Amino acid sequence: MKKQKLPLTSAILTNRFERRTFVLGMGQATVGVLLATRLAYLSIFENAKYKAASESNRVNLSLIPPRRGWVLDRNGAALASNRADFRVDAIPDRLVDADETLSKLSGLLGLTADKISDIKDKLDKARGFQPVEVAAKLDWDKFAAVSVRLPEMPGVIPQRGYSRYYPTGASVGHLVGYVGPASAEDYERERNPLLITPGFKIGKDGLEKHFETRLRGVPGARRVEATASGRVVRDLGTREDVPGQPIQLTILGGLQDYAARRIGLESGSVVVMDCATGDVLAMVSMPCYDPNSFSDGIGRIEWKMLSEDDHVPLRNKVLRGLYPPGSTVKPMVALSFLEAGLDPKASVNCAGGLRVGNRVFHCWNHHGHGSTDMMKGIYQSCDVYFYHFAQQIGMDKIAAMARRLGLGQEFPMPYPGQSYGTVPDPAWKLRKYHKEWAIYDTVNATIGQGYMLVNPLQQATMASRIASGLQLSPRLLLDRHAKPSASLGIPQDHLDLIHAAMNEVVNGRGTAGKARLPIEGVQMAGKTGTAQVVGLQHGNGKNVEWKRRDHGHFICFAPFDKPRYACAVAIEHGGGSPSAYPIARDVMTYLFDPAKAMAQLEELEKGWGGNVQQRMAARYDAYAAKFGTSAPRAPDEEQTNKEVEADNKPASDPTAAQTDAAPPAPEPEAPVPPAGPQTAGAPVSAAAPQPTTGQ
């Protein structure tokens, strides 16, 4: 049977409608309750979160890079300071069209083609968040011209702040170091948002890097109300930055600059120390980069200049240059003779050489010096005297005195990677080469050749210890309350004799008569040294190509009778000691009469093409005119660091033991006889050495 359908009445329709209306209403009510609950949750429980998000849309918070602490000399003069700066940076990931933006900036700022190429190189290397400096040290007109056109150049950020400034430029490059933008590696290591703040720079080398934490300071902050498009409506508040703490050095700023300029066209170093405290008054390595331009990032022109310079401007020659010291070690060797009991009047006849076994060891003066005692052996730099008596004394005692006077030591200086050289002895050779010590090893070491290697800081320390008789250690951070240095324990009469002999080198019958100070009543004692360049097979070490010339050394102290300052000068491939002692003479003159020293320097600079800054600027202009944008791209920071490390790699010991004597390099200047009878303040004769106070 079929089921009979009920007729569709109005009551049935009303019932269905009401049920459906109820279900729909319940659904709407449920949705309404959910929306109300969600709204209540957002407005009550999530209030702080969304209020902060809203505030961040309305208010921009930016960090203000802190001003770095100053680096001061001993008198409070700035070696590294800050100055007000208008600058323009670019953020790579915010640039819409980098080429078009740089084209506009070039017109506004007057950027050269090679500068634009350098900026593009930096943009390619930088992380998206890392600011790239476009221009710095701008005048107000250029800064304002960029500021009013910012809407056309997204990603460009004009900044008003402070930049690092080195008043004497290259004179303090290796001493102070330089700053630069933080690298991606720096940011990954610290995760500090300050490191990616436009305009902020950190120490990259030297003292700037070593004292980064102390010099950095605490950043400030600025809150501004801005529209959705980024236009600033008003300032809401600023928290000032806290500048970094300054550091004060023992350096005498004027002397540092003078010594750097006085090196002139040579490649070398000057170190000056206080004979009472060990304070380093000057520590110069030239040529050097200018930290003012280096801090802005190395451009292609500047990199080409640096990389092609055979004088190696990236090397800190004071701490990382190693050289055979030549005859500058003879006063030290003589002290070891005296301590071993040798009579200073004991003499040997120098006929130009000495036969030892089946070999002849030559003196630098092939005509010979005749009868030679200790005094004459020092002031005439007679090699035969030292050959003869070194065999009797032995290398162990000589090496012990060398270490006692500072050779072979690494001093607690705020620089990484010091090269401390070699003071050889029988135990060292056996350990290094598994060979027994030979007599020619003693001969070589006695004249500062062979395995012996020193750096200029060690030479200055040796000079200051010989002058003072104190166990001085070089200090770079000023401490006016430091404890006095202990005595070396060397008898004063031994020091008196060495002082008298070194005084005769300069003011009597010695090898450096032209090093006399032009200062009334002040005499300087010193010792010349000419070190043969390793691998020199021909020529006399002077009239040959630059890299084959002998190194020139000179150590000294003044005044002779009351030592106050000690100095060491090392000139790479200068052709011998005459390249070194005129520099030492003028540097020491500056300490007693700055005006007289400056007059001499200014006259010299006329023939050199100007001072350091002028010569560097002229060379840059010549390179830019010749190479322009065709110069190769400058390396990134990691590659640059590798290049610097390679340039600072110390000279290595010979890979095999030496098997012969090194021929001595000549001391070329003829003896200068004393002028007239000796009176108070006149040169001291070898026959009657006068004592000094040995301060």
Secondary structure, DSSP 8 states (H G I E B T S, - for coil): ---------HHHHHHHHHHHHHHHHHHHHHHHHHHHHHHHIIIIITHHHHHHHHHHHHEEEEEE------EE-TTS-EEEEEEEEEEEEE-GGG-S-HHHHHHHHHHHHT--HHHHHHHHHHHHHS-TTS-EEEE-S--HHHHHHHHTTGGGSTTEEEEEEEEEE-TTGGGGHHHH--EEE--HHHHHHH--GGGGSTT-EEE-SHHHHHTHHHHH-B-EEEEEEE-TT--EEEEEEEE--B----EEBS--HHHHHHHHHHTTTSEEEEEEEETTT-BEEEEEEES---HHHHTT---HHHHHHHHH-TT-TTS-HHHH--B--GGGGHHHHHHHHHHTT--TT--EEESSEEEETTEEEE-SSTT--EEE-HHHHHHTT-HHHHHHHHHHH-HHHHHHHHHHTTTT-----S-S-----B---HHHHHHHHS----HHHHHHHHTT-TT-BB-HHHHHHHHHHHHH-B----B-B--TT-----B----HHHHHHHHHHHHHHHHSSSS-GGG--SSTT---EEEEEEE--TT--SS-SSSS-GGGS-EEEEEEEESSSS--EEEEEEEET-SSGGGTHHHHHHHHHHHH-HHHHHHHHHHHHHHHTSSHHHHHHHHHHHHHHHHGGGS-----HHHHHHHHHHHT------SS---S--------S------SS--TTS---SSS-------
